[in-house]
Amino acid sequence: MLESWLEFHRLTLVGKCAGLDDVQLRTASAPPSGMTLLGLVRHMSEVERHWFARTLDGADAPPLYYDDADPDGDFHPGDTDTWEEAYATWRAETGQARERAALHGLDDLSALKSRAGEPFSLRWIYVHMIEEYARHNGHADLVRERIDGATGD
């Protein structure tokens, strides 16, 4: 059930981007927020990598889009960054996340621990990822509606 809800929210985010051109995907349509659909997809690639590669498995998985100079770089695509690249990266990260999760049971504990020194169960990671996508899908819904009026899942 948790995997199914996570998949639903993953596909909802991508669906919010469907049918838009590169300019629209880069449009921050809900001022004062600078959030864009392209930035949200890039951000969720980072989130997938963080929780499934780094946290669950302890993999050395460097950031994709951010660094010390721009800690929110995932939300700030450059002029040459494209939807095709961001979508391919997101697909790769979600694919790797699925593969990593399939090797664990829901009660298996993460390699990395919380700030309080406690590991996370895969179940906790799934619930957190569902929450993360649901929150950002709400953002995506507003951004998309302001671009072309489209609403829905």
C-alpha positions as CSV (number, residue, x, y, z in Angstrom):
1,M,0.0,0.0,0.0
2,L,2.8,2.5,0.9
3,E,4.6,1.8,-2.4
4,S,1.3,2.3,-4.3
5,W,0.7,5.7,-2.6
6,L,4.2,6.8,-3.3
7,E,3.8,5.8,-7.0
8,F,0.6,7.7,-7.2
9,H,2.2,10.9,-5.9
10,R,5.3,10.4,-8.1
11,L,3.1,10.2,-11.2
12,T,0.9,13.1,-10.1
13,L,3.9,15.4,-10.0
14,V,4.9,14.3,-13.5
15,G,1.3,14.7,-14.7
16,K,1.3,18.3,-13.5
17,C,4.1,18.9,-16.0
18,A,2.5,17.2,-19.0
19,G,1.7,19.2,-22.1
20,L,3.8,22.3,-21.0
21,D,6.7,23.7,-22.9
22,D,10.1,24.6,-21.4
23,V,9.1,28.2,-20.9
24,Q,6.0,27.2,-19.0
25,L,7.9,24.6,-16.9
26,R,10.3,27.4,-15.9
27,T,7.5,29.9,-15.0
28,A,7.2,31.0,-11.4
29,S,3.5,31.6,-11.7
30,A,2.6,32.1,-8.0
31,P,4.4,35.1,-6.7
32,P,6.1,35.9,-4.4
33,S,7.3,32.2,-4.6
34,G,9.9,31.5,-7.2
35,M,8.8,27.9,-7.4
36,T,8.6,26.3,-10.8
37,L,7.4,22.9,-12.0
38,L,10.9,22.2,-13.4
39,G,12.4,23.1,-10.0
40,L,10.0,20.8,-8.2
41,V,10.9,17.8,-10.4
42,R,14.6,18.6,-9.9
43,H,14.0,18.9,-6.1
44,M,12.2,15.6,-5.9
45,S,15.1,13.9,-7.7
46,E,17.3,15.2,-4.9
47,V,14.8,14.0,-2.3
48,E,14.6,10.5,-3.8
49,R,18.4,10.3,-3.9
50,H,18.7,11.5,-0.3
51,W,16.3,9.1,1.3
52,F,16.8,5.9,-0.7
53,A,20.5,6.1,-1.7
54,R,22.2,8.1,1.1
55,T,19.9,7.5,4.1
56,L,18.5,4.0,3.5
57,D,21.6,2.4,2.0
58,G,24.4,4.7,3.1
59,A,25.6,5.2,-0.5
60,D,28.0,7.9,-1.5
61,A,25.5,9.8,-3.7
62,P,26.6,13.5,-4.2
63,P,24.0,16.2,-4.8
64,L,22.7,16.5,-8.3
65,Y,21.8,20.1,-8.4
66,Y,22.9,22.0,-5.3
67,D,26.1,22.9,-3.5
68,D,27.3,25.1,-0.7
69,A,27.1,28.2,-3.0
70,D,23.4,27.5,-3.8
71,P,21.9,25.1,-1.3
72,D,18.5,25.4,-3.1
73,G,20.1,24.9,-6.5
74,D,17.6,22.1,-7.2
75,F,14.9,24.8,-7.2
76,H,16.9,27.1,-9.4
77,P,17.5,25.6,-12.9
78,G,20.0,27.4,-15.0
79,D,19.3,28.8,-18.5
80,T,20.6,25.6,-20.2
81,D,18.9,23.1,-17.9
82,T,16.1,21.3,-19.7
83,W,12.9,19.4,-18.9
84,E,14.3,16.4,-20.8
85,E,17.4,16.3,-18.6
86,A,15.4,16.9,-15.4
87,Y,12.8,14.2,-16.3
88,A,15.5,11.7,-17.2
89,T,17.2,12.3,-13.9
90,W,14.0,12.0,-12.0
91,R,13.2,8.7,-13.8
92,A,16.7,7.4,-13.0
93,E,16.4,8.4,-9.3
94,T,13.0,6.9,-8.9
95,G,14.1,3.7,-10.6
96,Q,17.0,3.4,-8.3
97,A,14.9,4.2,-5.3
98,R,12.5,1.4,-6.3
99,E,15.4,-1.0,-6.7
100,R,16.9,-0.1,-3.3
101,A,13.6,-0.3,-1.5
102,A,12.9,-3.8,-3.0
103,L,15.9,-5.1,-1.2
104,H,14.5,-4.2,2.2
105,G,11.6,-5.0,4.4
106,L,9.4,-2.2,5.8
107,D,11.0,-2.6,9.2
108,D,14.6,-2.6,8.0
109,L,16.6,0.3,9.4
110,S,18.5,2.9,7.5
111,A,22.3,3.1,7.3
112,L,22.3,6.8,8.3
113,K,20.7,8.0,11.4
114,S,18.6,11.0,12.3
115,R,20.0,14.0,14.2
116,A,18.8,12.4,17.4
117,G,20.9,9.3,16.5
118,E,18.0,7.0,15.6
119,P,17.8,5.1,12.3
120,F,14.8,5.4,10.0
121,S,12.7,2.3,9.0
122,L,11.9,1.9,5.4
123,R,8.2,2.3,6.5
124,W,9.1,5.7,7.9
125,I,10.9,6.7,4.7
126,Y,7.9,5.7,2.6
127,V,5.5,7.7,4.8
128,H,7.9,10.7,4.6
129,M,8.2,10.5,0.9
130,I,4.4,10.3,0.4
131,E,4.1,13.4,2.6
132,E,6.9,15.2,0.7
133,Y,5.3,14.5,-2.7
134,A,1.8,15.3,-1.4
135,R,3.1,18.7,-0.1
136,H,4.9,19.5,-3.3
137,N,2.1,18.3,-5.5
138,G,-0.1,20.9,-3.8
139,H,2.5,23.5,-4.8
140,A,2.6,22.0,-8.3
141,D,-1.2,22.2,-8.6
142,L,-1.2,26.0,-7.8
143,V,1.7,26.7,-10.1
144,R,0.1,24.7,-13.0
145,E,-3.3,26.3,-12.5
146,R,-1.8,29.8,-12.7
147,I,0.0,28.8,-15.9
148,D,-2.9,27.5,-17.9
149,G,-5.9,26.9,-15.6
150,A,-5.4,23.1,-15.5
151,T,-6.4,21.5,-12.2
152,G,-6.9,17.9,-10.9
153,D,-4.9,15.1,-9.4
